[in-house]
Amino acid sequence: VVSTQSTGDKNKKEKQQSSECLLQNTVLHGGDIEKKENIKGIKPCLKLCKKTESCVGVTFIPTEKLCLLKNEDASPDTECEAAKAGAVSQFLKYKKKKGDKQKNDKKKKVLCVDTTA
């Protein structure tokens, strides 16, 4: 039996998954890799992250058109001023490299699917 899925259903599922992964009014603190200015939105910010070694997440601050690339040490914060002003963040889903030790981190992180594909 072959299962088919309409394009509309597939796009709806991808949009739903993308919005679940996007952390509205949230800044990722710590784990700074690089700061990029004059970025137009979260998607270009995520594309930059995807091309940057050790980048696993981003924070985009729309009022400043600022993209902050983050490593695995970043953690979500919803209480700071940038978060309250509309910053959005997202973690990318990433593969662990051989030899990487799993941290016993008590902070829960949300790992999301790459929405730039």
C-alpha positions in Angstrom: 0.0 0.0 0.0 1.4 3.4 -1.0 0.6 6.3 1.2 0.3 9.7 -0.5 0.2 13.1 1.2 -1.0 16.2 -0.6 1.3 19.2 -0.9 -1.1 21.3 1.1 -1.0 18.8 4.0 2.8 18.7 3.8 3.2 22.5 3.9 0.7 22.8 6.7 2.7 20.2 8.8 6.0 22.1 8.0 4.5 25.4 9.0 3.1 24.0 12.2 6.5 22.3 13.1 8.3 25.6 12.3 6.1 27.7 14.6 6.4 25.2 17.4 10.2 25.4 17.2 10.3 29.2 17.1 10.7 30.7 20.6 8.7 34.0 20.5 9.7 36.7 22.9 12.8 34.7 23.9 16.5 35.5 23.9 19.2 32.8 24.1 21.7 33.9 26.7 25.3 32.8 26.7 27.0 30.6 24.1 27.9 33.6 21.9 29.7 32.8 18.7 29.1 35.8 16.4 26.9 38.9 16.0 25.6 39.8 12.5 24.0 43.2 11.7 21.5 44.2 9.1 19.8 40.8 8.9 16.2 40.9 7.6 14.6 38.1 9.6 14.9 34.8 11.5 15.3 32.6 8.4 18.4 34.4 7.1 19.7 34.3 10.6 19.2 30.5 10.7 20.9 30.1 7.4 24.0 31.9 8.8 23.9 29.5 11.8 23.7 26.5 9.5 26.9 27.6 7.8 28.8 28.3 11.0 30.7 25.6 12.8 29.4 24.9 16.4 26.3 27.1 15.9 23.2 25.3 17.3 20.8 28.2 17.7 20.1 31.9 17.1 18.4 34.9 18.5 17.0 37.5 16.1 16.2 41.0 17.5 13.9 42.6 14.9 14.1 46.1 16.2 17.9 46.1 15.7 18.0 43.7 12.7 20.5 41.8 14.8 21.3 38.1 14.5 23.2 36.4 17.4 24.7 33.0 16.6 24.8 30.7 19.6 26.6 27.4 20.6 25.3 24.6 22.8 25.9 26.7 26.0 23.0 29.0 25.2 19.8 28.9 27.3 16.4 30.5 26.8 15.4 33.7 28.7 12.0 35.3 28.4 12.5 38.0 31.1 15.1 40.3 29.6 14.2 43.5 27.8 15.1 42.2 24.3 12.8 39.3 24.8 9.9 41.5 26.0 10.6 43.7 22.9 9.9 40.9 20.5 13.1 38.9 20.1 12.7 35.5 18.6 15.0 32.5 19.0 15.4 29.0 17.7 17.6 26.0 18.2 18.6 23.9 15.2 18.5 20.2 15.3 22.2 19.1 15.2 24.1 15.8 15.1 26.5 15.1 17.9 30.1 14.5 16.8 31.9 11.3 17.8 33.6 11.9 21.2 31.1 14.5 22.3 30.1 13.9 25.9 26.5 14.4 26.8 26.2 17.2 29.4 24.1 16.6 32.5 22.5 20.0 32.0 19.5 20.6 34.3 18.2 23.4 31.9 15.8 21.9 29.4 16.6 23.0 25.8 14.3 22.8 22.9 16.0 21.3 19.8 14.1 22.1 16.6 14.1 21.0 13.1 16.0 23.1 10.6 13.3 25.3 8.9 15.7 26.7 6.3 15.7 23.6 4.1 
